[in-house]
Amino acid sequence: MSLINDYRATEEAIKELQARLKSMSQDDKLQKELEFEGKLRTLMGEYQKSLRDIIAMLDPDAKASKAPRAVKTTGTKRARKVKQYKNPHNGEVIETKGGNHKTLKEWKAKWGSDVVESWVTLLG
């Protein structure tokens, strides 16, 4: 039964669109626009000009006014720089790119984050 209902709904939609088309075709504004478009296309063909040529003649700044498209980045992350921490208390050296290093965490817990960060040297 749903196929029959779908058929009838489509048939009804077609009838509504045909009625709308008929009312639009009797509109004087539409007739004038269609006439203008036809004459314009004939004239463009006569002089071998495209729509872009016409726009460039009528509005030479049209291309300049458009905002350039934003360039999408590839989404890759920036590589982290290697940091070298040298403990002045025992001379131990740690090289790491992040703060998730076991010994580094122990140092920060023992002497404080600010003190340990003062021991850092950037390697690149």
Phi, psi and omega per residue, in radians:
M1 nan -0.519 -3.089
S2 -1.153 -0.511 3.107
L3 -1.153 -0.707 3.109
I4 -1.155 -0.749 3.110
N5 -1.085 -0.707 3.118
D6 -1.123 -0.722 3.122
Y7 -1.083 -0.791 -3.121
R8 -1.187 -0.660 3.110
A9 -1.147 -0.706 3.107
T10 -1.148 -0.734 3.120
E11 -1.072 -0.734 3.123
E12 -1.142 -0.711 3.124
A13 -1.115 -0.691 3.104
I14 -1.094 -0.760 3.130
K15 -1.083 -0.733 3.124
E16 -1.125 -0.729 3.141
L17 -1.178 -0.651 3.101
Q18 -1.129 -0.709 3.109
A19 -1.127 -0.716 3.118
R20 -1.136 -0.730 3.118
L21 -1.091 -0.737 -3.141
K22 -1.109 -0.741 3.134
S23 -1.200 -0.620 3.107
M24 -1.201 -0.664 -3.095
S25 -1.194 -0.323 3.118
Q26 -1.591 -0.032 -3.121
D27 -1.367 2.274 -3.112
D28 -1.174 -0.629 3.136
K29 -1.083 -0.746 3.129
L30 -1.121 -0.719 -3.141
Q31 -1.069 -0.723 3.129
K32 -1.164 -0.726 3.123
E33 -1.134 -0.722 3.107
L34 -1.133 -0.689 3.114
E35 -1.125 -0.779 3.116
F36 -1.058 -0.796 -3.137
E37 -1.062 -0.754 3.127
G38 -1.077 -0.788 3.132
K39 -1.149 -0.690 3.127
L40 -1.113 -0.769 3.139
R41 -1.141 -0.667 3.096
T42 -1.104 -0.790 3.125
L43 -1.106 -0.738 3.109
M44 -1.074 -0.717 3.115
G45 -1.167 -0.650 -3.135
E46 -1.104 -0.681 -3.133
Y47 -1.746 0.113 3.116
Q48 0.924 0.911 3.109
K49 -2.037 2.556 3.109
S50 -1.715 3.007 3.110
L51 -1.094 -0.617 3.104
R52 -1.124 -0.671 3.098
D53 -1.087 -0.728 -3.133
I54 -1.128 -0.778 3.131
I55 -1.091 -0.724 3.138
A56 -1.114 -0.608 3.110
M57 -1.248 -0.743 -3.059
L58 -1.388 -0.575 -3.109
D59 -2.425 1.438 -3.076
P60 -1.125 -0.365 -3.139
D61 -1.569 0.136 -3.057
A62 -1.062 -0.733 -3.135
K63 -1.254 -0.643 -3.120
A64 -1.218 -0.482 -3.087
S65 -1.375 -0.339 3.128
K66 -1.255 2.377 3.114
A67 -1.335 2.387 3.106
P68 -1.158 2.570 3.138
R69 -1.231 2.524 3.136
A70 -1.275 2.406 3.125
V71 -1.418 2.225 3.138
K72 -1.427 2.425 3.074
T73 -1.495 2.792 -3.096
T74 -1.340 -0.200 3.090
G75 1.499 0.131 3.114
T76 -1.375 2.543 -3.124
K77 -1.426 2.644 3.055
R78 -1.273 2.369 -3.132
A79 -1.167 2.394 3.119
R80 -1.323 2.589 3.123
K81 -1.492 2.558 3.132
V82 -1.371 2.278 3.113
K83 -1.957 2.424 3.102
Q84 -1.998 2.134 3.117
Y85 -1.867 2.255 3.090
K86 -2.084 2.029 -3.123
N87 -1.336 2.040 -3.120
P88 -1.266 -0.255 -3.104
H89 -1.376 -0.658 -3.117
N90 -2.235 -0.015 3.088
G91 1.370 0.059 -3.128
E92 -1.213 2.476 -3.114
V93 -2.098 2.363 3.098
I94 -2.206 2.357 3.023
E95 -2.008 2.221 -3.103
T96 -2.644 2.746 3.064
K97 -1.760 -0.300 -3.102
G98 -2.343 3.124 -3.110
G99 -1.678 0.248 -3.064
N100 -1.740 0.625 -3.121
H101 -1.658 2.329 -3.045
K102 -1.023 -0.906 -3.103
T103 -1.150 -0.671 3.118
L104 -1.082 -0.708 3.092
K105 -1.112 -0.692 3.111
E106 -1.100 -0.751 3.123
W107 -1.087 -0.770 -3.116
K108 -1.141 -0.598 3.102
A109 -1.217 -0.643 -3.075
K110 -1.392 -0.822 -3.029
W111 -1.906 -0.152 -3.140
G112 1.697 2.559 -3.060
S113 -1.104 -0.735 -3.109
D114 -1.116 -0.719 -3.137
V115 -1.148 -0.788 -3.106
V116 -1.159 -0.649 3.134
E117 -1.174 -0.372 3.097
S118 -1.313 -0.225 3.130
W119 -1.546 -0.027 -2.977
V120 -1.393 2.560 3.002
T121 -2.315 2.228 3.110
L122 -1.388 2.277 -3.135
L123 -1.764 -0.476 3.116
G124 2.390 nan nan
